[in-house]
Amino acid sequence: MLSIAIPSRNEKFLKQTILDVLKNATGDIEIFPILDGYEIPKEEIVEDSRVHYLSIPLGDKKCHKRQGINMMVEICKGEYVMSLDAHCMVAKGFDERLAKDHGGDNWVQIPRRHRLDAENWSIQTQVDDRPPIDYEYVMFPLNYHPTSGSPSRPKEPKKEYYPAIHGFKWDKRTLERLNIPIDETMTFQGSCWFMTKNHFKKINLMQIEGYSGWGQEAEEIGFKTWRAGGKVVTNKNTWYAHLHKGSKYGRMYRMPKESTTDCNKYSYNYWINENKVFFIKFIEKFWPVPNWPADWKELLYSGKWSQ
């Protein structure tokens, strides 16, 4: 069985996502929509024996995505667990394909990612030559801008900048490795992942301590998996399509800025400073990495950008 968490916080497309998963799963599944601090009207509830709503009480403005996924893992029946954003569609038979292709208990799989046209509930028609998203790379931490997320490095440290670990789509690698159906990926977005429940529990994923608020989910899952000798792979034999909300839809909820900043800072210090040996080996494994300077070690560990 596959147990699927669908964390939601005022999501417009939650019901469509649930119905899409039910329609396209071909194996034994159970779905746990997680209502994070809000309620939905009765007409939005999906009545199906495979759907089990979990509710996090109304209260503070923080995101409780990690707590909700942990709730599911404690009660679910699946050998496999998956998390899917509440604005996604999936391929027919995605569940059995991922289970069939799972190469080991210490693997994490990420299906090929397409872009969702939510209004027509279809894969977005491309008007340019952008490929699907099969790979992401870790941006050079000193390039990260907390507002835009774009890889544009400031010349000198500024108050509004802080180094952080984030992924960015790696189109060049996608095009170069199109014919490799299952392949290692450096990192991923976090909107969909698949693994065994045993792996999730063994390496203590969805850690609450330090990871306050929302964010760094993919970084925690990926780095802990690689550090434990596992693999994070992209599986092009199946896919999901994810909505980029942008200005049209917005985030649909607000989060305290401080909690996200604290989460990013904790993750940066833990992985880059406290796990320095691992992090250096990890970057070297995927070297060369786009936009990383040759003197990246000296820049990261000079103390100039300390947290």
Secondary structure, 3 states (H helix, E strand, C coil): CEEEEEEECCCCCHHHHHHHHHHHCCCCEEEEEEEECCCCCHHHCCCCCCECCEEECCCCCCCCHHHHHHHHHHHCCCCEEEEECCCEEECCCHHHHHHHHCCCCCEEEEEEEEEEECCCCEECCCCCCCCCECCEEECCHHHCCCCCCCCCCCCCCCCCCCCCCCEEECHHHHHHCCCCCEEECCECCCCEEEEEHHHHHHCCCCCCCCCCCCCCHHHHHHHHHHHCCCEEEEEEEEEEEECCCHHHHCCCCCCCHHHHHHHHHHHHHHHHHHCHHHHHHHHHHCCCCCCCCCCHHHHHCCCCCCC
